[in-house]
Amino acid sequence: MELMAIGEVAARSGVAVSALRYYEAEGLVSCERTAGGARRFPRSVLRRLAFIRAAQNVGLSLPEIREALATLPEGRTPTARDWARLSHTWRARLDEQIAALTQLRDGLAACIGCGCLSLSRCALSNAGDVAAAYGPGARWLSPALRRIPPTSNAGDAAGRAG
């Protein structure tokens, strides 16, 4: 099996040496050590790194990426079937992100020039003042937060705010 030095892996993958060390520490990639302690990676690590980058672009967290990588074979380069199986699970997340971005784009067109300057009335950032149910401060920093169901008394809070 051909092994590559960490610098070669970094150069070929576009991943910083520090990130490679971090990924190793997090169990996302593995390597062998020489007698002097230098890291030597199998060529298959290049595919794993491509997978990690793609998964991060989709928005997966490192624990989610680690879980997905744990289903891949250690001793061989993953096949197209392996990748297809894993990437299929990302489809719903991508669809949600596309929908959120489309809503943001379409809302911006209506919002420019509005001048309402009111987070309690703004249809783009806080439609129906739903965020009031969760207390003061910025609540809608991520589309994922919009899926949080209100608590039992949230309806009362949302009705009072505004």
Buried (B, 14 or more C-beta within 10 A) or exposed (E): EEBBBBEBBBEEBEBEBEBBBBBBEEEBBBBEEEEEEEBBBBBBBBBBBBBBBBBEEBBBEBEBBBEBBEEBEEEEBBEEEBBEBBBEEBEEBEEBBEEBEEBEEEBEEEBEEEEEEEBEBBEBBBBEBBBBBBEEEEBBEEBEEBEEEBEEEBEEBBEEBE
